[in-house]
Amino acid sequence: MKKKILMLMAASMLATNVVGCSAGTEIPVASSEDTTESNETTAEAETTEAEEAAEDSAEKTSYENTEDGGHAIHADGKDISYENIKVNKTGESGSEEADFYGDNAAVFAENGATLNIKNAEITTDGGHANAVFSYGEGTTVNISDSTIRTNSNNSGGLMTTGGGTMNAENLDIITQGGSSAAIRSDRGGGTVNVYGGYYETNGSGSPAIYSTADITVKNAELVSNVAQGVVVEGKNSVTLENVNMTANNTKKNSKKSDVYQAVMLYQSMSGDADEGTAVFKMTGGSLVNKNGGIFYVNNTTAEIDIENVDFTYASDDFLRIEKAGWGSEGSNGGQVTFTAAKQEFEGNTVVDSISTLNMYLNDGTLYSGAINTDGAAGAVYVEISEDSTWKLTGDSYITSLSCDEDAIDLNGFTLYVNGTAYEEGTSSTGTAVEAYKSSSSDRNGKSGKAEKPDMKDKSGKGEKGSKPDGDHAKSGNSEKPSGKPSGKPDGNNSKSESGKTGSKPDGDHAKPENGKKPSGKPDRKPGSSAESGDQSSANSDKAAQDSSSKN
């Protein structure tokens, strides 16, 4: 305080001298002695600022937990607010209580609680130690202006399951471990809204976003240094608005696929996500993949909508729709509706024989690329609005086409529509293709005879096709069952209710009933969590790290 008073007195004296100088009066030049005094005053000011910053840091309330399975902060059915806090969580969890129901999370909300957090520093260092976790319908976590660091496997930054809600604003999140998405969800999903901030991942199988929920991110930066940028599993969605995303995608984390991509939409058959339409929408911003293409779809129906996005990527593939290692052989391709508006993009599109694509180019879109250059492919319909253009970069094979006479620039190549060469400068009216269906009723992974999509218009002429319905429902039933599943997961892949086998890229493990938490909680040692601000400091031996991995 004395230093502040001295600074104010010095400033006041200087102001008085300047005001007292009349026109024509010389202002004396500072002597070396005056300069020394000024430097000392500046140094005092810098010291004061450093002291004040240290005081601010010291004033943060600390919450710590070292218990295996415990929490540093636990909001259970209550409305609680925290501001200007430090949270540190160590301790391990090797069970799926952590991934599905919040075991071992640093900050945990459940049973309809509303948890508000502002200006927090949250750190975790232990396996399955998610930083901030919202579980269950009616539960809401609001977090803003905070930093999050996680250092071990299966430790996401923001985690939402069982129908919970997560609202985040202006966060700085960096994760280091495998299967540790910065924005993460698991069984039962929920709703996640993120505005602003920076989100980075550095582990294998750790995209910036892993979605088994409905996730919206606006005006933020996403960086994935090893895995994809975004993964959407099953009947769930990711919406990006004015987001800049970079995926390095340097390492495959599963033998089920050898494709590198920025965005993957798929169904793992693990039971964590309902079967249905996976949705990815991006408006504005940029999407960069330093190793591989942009979109990859397998073993699911999917919708991809892009508008005015700046794409940069390292391979020739823009969109691949094909079978991979998930699902039942012969029916595990992708069924995709792709829509581009006010968009320029280039690259190849690949659709395999058990997949389908309905592509819509609207509102001045320019696509420079080729579709199925080898001719052996699934059904593809392309519809081009009167102000949009497809410029071929190679011979292409599609099933049906709707366009006016100026929409196609062959660029010296040949476009085959249902086996017939398209004549440049002519219009065409076709119909959308139907999703591929296998004739086999065997749902246990055995292949059966497959049927090609029924093409109502074999010639590419006729009524203009309508775009498939894009509605999708939320995933996950978050109701808790009456009893806890018996038996410990054995670490092997399990069959889903439909009998199909498969493993999720986030780890090969058996799963209890979808989205439902057992009524009995795992046993906890005394002092395992802080509720309503109580601090815990229990110590425990460090458990073996779970190295299960995503894709």
WOLINDA-V405084 format. One line per field, one symbol per residue. ss: DSSP state (A for helix, B for strand, O for the rest). A space follows every 10 residues. Layout:
BEGIN
ss=???
END
This chain:
BEGIN
ss=OAAAAAAAAA AAAAAAAAAO OOOOOOOOOO OAAAAAAAAA AAAAAAAAAA AAAAAAAAOO BBBBBOOOOO OOBBBBOOBB BBBBBBBBBB OOOOOOAAAA AOOOOOBBBB OOOBBBBBBB BBBBBOOOOO OBBBBOOOOB BBBBOOBBBB OOOOOOOBBB BOOBBBBBBB BBBBBOOOOO OOBBBOOOOB BBBBBBBBBB BOOOOOOOBB BOOBBBBBOO BBBBOOOOOB BBBOOOBBBB BOOBBBBOOO OOOOOOOOOO BBBBBBOOOO OOOOOOBBBB BBBOOBBBBO OOBBBBBBOB BBBBBBBOOB BBBOOOBBBB BOOOOOOOOO OOOBBBBBBB BOOBBBOBBB BOOOOBBBBB BBOOOBBBBO BOOOOOOOBB BBBBOOOOBB BBOOOBBBOB BBBOOOOBBO OOOOBBBOOB BOOOOOOBOO OOOOOOBBOO OOOOOOOOOB BOOOOOOOOO OOOOOOOOOO OOOOOOOOOO OOOOOOOOOO OOOOBOOOOO BOOBOOBOOO OOOOOOOOOO OOOOOOOOOO OOOOOOOOOO OOOOOOOOOO O
END
